């Protein structure tokens, strides 16, 4: 598997790509091409074009959850594909895979923080596969679906509200999911924001894949000014499970990275980074 960072808060020095507080990864695995999240704006398209990545050749688009910094790039992709069809260009039509709640309306303090496009609108351009259960993309690559929340120190606070069945209710971001790759050295877990809890995600990945070894984790850990209990329990969990390496980024603050670095090998992330497993 080869993963290229298309969108992140940071950029790799001397590469001159664009960054924003968002996530998008381009993944090549077993002859297939995947896009994991789409960032916040059209810099996804700009960076991909500069890297020579053809987003019209995607097999699947995976959405970690429905927040704006992971879905608003879908607007640009819809336009890209619509114009390509109009112009008669060669393309594939990728399926969007996400949790069934990912495209529900979301708001915080009265402001929209969810996808600009509803599932019904997206279906005009892309087929949708909305699943709470894990989705086998290949023998080695799995979309985890709804993450089991088994510990007592993560995912306890709501983030704004979500509109379900015509009613606004607290949003615990049950649509937050992740991707896992079964490498020869153990599991590689790819996250968006880890609203489900990074330790919950690891435990569920181990359960789904029947594998205890964790080779790497790349993505947001949702450790932004975390409580002492959450951060200390996270560090203890990573240490106890002998996690080899992490690429903690996006929504992981500096203080959390410093604490994590005391128990695990933490590596830099930025737009332009390429990692292979």
C-alpha positions in Angstrom: 0.0 0.0 0.0 1.2 3.5 -0.9 -0.3 6.5 0.8 0.2 10.1 -0.3 -0.9 13.1 1.8 -3.0 15.4 -0.4 -4.4 17.6 2.4 -3.1 18.3 5.9 -2.7 21.2 8.3 1.1 21.2 7.5 3.1 20.9 4.3 6.5 19.2 3.8 9.3 21.8 3.4 10.6 22.5 -0.1 7.6 20.8 -1.8 5.4 23.9 -2.1 2.0 22.4 -1.9 -1.0 24.0 -0.2 -2.2 23.1 3.3 -5.3 23.7 5.4 -6.7 22.3 8.7 -8.3 19.3 7.0 -7.5 15.7 5.7 -7.3 13.9 2.4 -5.1 10.9 1.5 -4.6 9.2 -1.9 -4.1 5.5 -1.5 -2.9 2.9 -4.0 -3.5 -0.7 -2.9 -3.6 -3.9 -4.9 -4.1 -2.2 -8.2 -6.9 0.0 -6.9 -7.0 3.8 -6.2 -8.7 5.3 -3.2 -9.4 8.8 -1.9 -9.7 8.9 1.9 -11.5 12.2 2.8 -11.6 15.3 0.6 -10.4 18.2 2.8 -12.2 21.5 3.3 -11.7 23.3 -0.1 -10.4 22.8 -3.6 -6.8 22.5 -2.6 -7.3 18.8 -2.9 -7.6 19.3 -6.7 -4.7 21.7 -6.8 -2.3 19.5 -4.9 -3.3 16.3 -6.8 -2.8 18.0 -10.1 0.7 19.3 -9.0 1.6 15.7 -7.9 0.4 14.2 -11.2 -2.4 12.3 -9.5 -5.5 11.7 -11.7 -8.6 12.0 -9.5 -10.7 10.9 -12.4 -9.2 7.4 -12.1 -10.4 6.7 -8.6 -12.1 3.4 -7.7 -13.5 4.5 -4.4 -13.9 7.6 -2.2 -14.0 6.9 1.5 -15.3 9.4 4.0 -14.1 9.1 7.6 -17.0 11.2 9.0 -19.3 14.0 7.9 -17.5 17.2 9.2 -16.7 20.0 6.9 -12.9 19.6 7.0 -13.3 16.1 5.6 -16.3 16.5 3.1 -16.3 20.0 1.6 -13.8 18.9 -1.0 -16.6 16.7 -2.4 -18.1 19.9 -4.0 -15.0 20.3 -6.2 -15.0 16.6 -7.1 -18.6 16.7 -8.2 -17.7 19.7 -10.4 -14.6 17.9 -11.7 -16.5 14.7 -12.7 -19.5 16.6 -14.1 -17.3 18.7 -16.4 -15.3 15.7 -17.4 -18.5 13.9 -18.4 -19.6 17.0 -20.4 -16.3 17.2 -22.1 -16.2 13.4 -23.0 -13.1 12.7 -21.0 -12.1 9.2 -19.9 -13.0 8.5 -16.3 -14.1 6.0 -13.7 -17.1 6.5 -11.5 -16.0 5.9 -7.9 -18.3 4.7 -5.2 -18.5 6.8 -2.1 -18.3 4.6 1.1 -19.3 6.1 4.4 -21.3 5.6 7.6 -25.1 6.1 7.0 -25.1 9.2 9.3 -22.1 10.9 7.5 -24.3 13.2 5.3 -26.8 14.2 8.0 -26.9 17.9 8.7 -24.5 19.0 11.5 -24.2 22.3 13.3 -22.3 23.9 16.1 -23.3 27.2 17.7 -25.7 27.7 14.8 -23.1 27.3 12.1 -23.1 24.4 9.6 -20.2 22.0 10.2 -21.4 19.1 8.1 -21.3 18.2 4.5 -22.6 20.8 2.1 -24.0 18.0 -0.1 -26.6 15.6 1.1 -26.5 11.9 0.3 -29.3 12.4 -2.2 -27.3 15.2 -4.0 -24.1 13.1 -4.1 -26.0 10.2 -5.7 -26.5 12.4 -8.8 -22.8 11.9 -9.4 -21.5 9.0 -7.4 -23.0 5.7 -6.3 -23.2 5.5 -2.4 -22.5 2.6 -0.1 -23.5 3.6 3.4 -22.7 1.0 5.9 -22.4 0.6 9.7 -20.7 -2.7 9.2 -17.1 -3.2 8.0 -16.7 -3.1 4.2 -14.1 -5.3 2.7 -12.4 -3.3 -0.1 -9.9 -6.1 -0.8 -8.3 -9.0 1.1 -6.1 -6.4 2.9 -8.0 -3.2 3.0 -11.1 -2.7 5.2 -13.4 0.3 5.9 -14.4 -0.3 9.6 -17.9 1.2 9.6 -19.3 2.1 13.0 -16.6 1.9 15.7 -17.4 0.1 18.9 -16.8 2.4 21.9 -15.5 0.2 24.6 -13.4 2.3 26.9 -14.4 4.9 29.5 -12.1 7.8 28.6 -12.8 8.6 25.0 -15.7 9.9 22.9 -17.7 11.1 25.9 -18.4 14.6 24.7 -20.8 15.6 21.9 -19.7 18.0 19.1 -22.6 20.2 18.2 -25.8 18.7 17.0 -27.0 16.5 14.2 -30.4 16.4 12.5 -31.9 12.9 12.6 -35.6 12.1 11.9 -36.4 15.7 11.8 -35.0 16.5 15.2 -31.8 18.2 16.3 -29.9 16.1 18.9 -26.5 16.0 20.5 -23.9 14.7 18.0 -21.5 12.1 19.4 -20.2 11.6 15.8 -21.2 8.0 15.5 -20.4 8.2 11.8 -16.7 8.5 12.7 -14.9 5.6 11.1 -11.4 4.6 9.9 -9.6 2.5 7.3 -7.3 -0.4 8.1 -4.6 -2.2 6.0 -3.3 -5.6 6.8 0.4 -5.4 6.2 2.9 -8.2 6.8 4.2 -6.2 9.8 0.8 -5.7 11.4 -2.1 -3.3 10.9 -1.8 0.1 9.4 -4.8 2.3 10.7 -5.8 5.4 8.7 -8.0 7.9 10.6 -9.7 11.2 9.9 -10.3 12.8 13.3 -10.7 9.8 15.6 -13.9 11.2 17.2 -14.6 7.6 18.2 -11.4 7.6 20.2 -8.1 6.5 18.8 -7.9 3.6 21.3 -11.4 2.5 20.5 -10.5 2.5 16.8 -7.4 0.4 17.4 -9.3 -2.1 19.5 -12.0 -2.4 16.9 -9.5 -2.8 14.1 -7.8 -5.6 16.0 -11.1 -7.3 16.5 -12.3 -7.0 12.9 -8.9 -8.1 11.4 -8.1 -10.7 14.1 -4.7 -9.2 14.4 -2.9 -7.8 17.5 0.1 -6.2 15.9 -0.1 -2.5 15.0 2.5 -1.3 12.5 1.5 2.3 12.1 -1.4 4.8 12.6 -1.7 7.8 10.4 -4.2 10.6 10.8 -5.9 12.8 13.4 -6.0 11.6 17.0 -8.5 14.2 18.2 -6.3 15.2 21.0 -6.9 19.0 21.1 -6.4 20.2 24.7 -7.5 16.8 26.0 -8.2 16.1 29.6 -5.3 14.7 31.7 -7.3 11.5 32.1 -7.8 11.0 28.3 -4.2 11.8 27.4 -2.6 9.8 30.1 -4.8 6.8 29.4 -4.1 7.1 25.6 -0.4 7.1 26.3 -0.6 4.1 28.6 -2.7 2.2 26.1 -0.2 2.8 23.3 2.7 1.8 25.5 0.9 -1.3 26.7 0.1 -2.4 23.2 3.6 -1.8 21.9 2.5 0.4 19.0 5.5 0.7 16.7 5.0 4.0 15.0 2.4 6.8 14.7 1.9 9.6 12.2 -0.3 11.8 14.5 -1.5 14.9 12.7 -4.4 17.2 11.8 -6.3 17.4 15.1 -3.4 16.5 17.4 -1.9 19.4 19.3 1.8 19.9 20.2 1.4 19.1 23.9 -0.2 15.8 23.0 2.5 15.0 20.5 5.1 15.6 23.1 3.4 13.3 25.5 2.8 10.6 22.8 6.5 10.8 21.8 7.5 9.6 25.3 5.9 6.2 24.6 5.9 5.7 20.8 7.9 6.7 17.8 6.0 9.7 16.3 6.8 10.9 12.8 6.2 14.1 10.9 3.2 14.5 8.5 2.5 17.1 5.9 1.1 17.5 2.4 3.5 15.8 0.0 4.5 13.0 2.4 4.5 9.5 0.8 4.6 6.4 3.0 4.6 2.8 1.7 3.9 -0.4 3.6 
